Amino acid sequence: MLKMINFSTPSFKNLAPPFFFINPKPLIFTGFGFTQQTLITSLLVILNLTLETKGIYKVAHSFLLEPGRWLMQGSWLERDSMPISFKGMTLVVWDRDDWFSMATKLVFPGSDRLEIACHYKGRLHEGDRQYTFLLQHNILGQIEGEGWICPDTIVQRYWVLGDRERRSGFETLHQVSDNNYYLTSGILAGHFLTSTMEASLERQG
């Protein structure tokens, strides 16, 4: 029985340009039960392995993926307010191969704003570049979140549990060097930004 896969469908048309050129005519396979989805998955796995082998998609982050102590310095901005400076520290500890803890404390010198303290407990998924975490925040309360390990950045989002204001947030850490990162983040209430933060991180020791 002939199995036909139509490469002219929208999913294949969108996939083809970045990776390879495909003649947009149906291909006929004999003796194979491939579906479009399984074929896409197989092609992406092969592509990913090829890029890793050639060193094109190599992940080598020093923040989060390695234990360490990081100093932070930057500015905090809230709606209808002027930016205020802060300083802080983040400590990353790995308990087991795929579990990590992270503690962060921020202080605002010369300001009456409360300091921020939070403690993460997270798990890096085996064979993946994604992680999930629980976070206890001294102001927002209990938080859940997820993160992605990208080639040059670490991106994470989180949401406050049981919160009537439906607050959530996001963070992006861009790797400048092995010992330096640049952080941008924001907190939202519903669909609206309530505060943003930007900071430089420097590894100590």
URRA-V584300 format. One record per helix or strand. SS is the DSSP state (~ for helix, > for strand). FROM is the first residue (numbers start at 1). TO is the last residue. If there is no record, write none. Layout:
BEGIN
ss->SS from->FROM to->TO
ss->SS from->FROM to->TO
END
This chain:
BEGIN
ss->> from->2 to->5
ss->~ from->10 to->19
ss->> from->27 to->30
ss->~ from->36 to->53
ss->> from->68 to->78
ss->> from->84 to->94
ss->> from->99 to->107
ss->> from->116 to->124
ss->> from->130 to->137
ss->> from->141 to->149
ss->> from->153 to->160
ss->> from->167 to->177
ss->> from->180 to->189
ss->> from->192 to->204
END
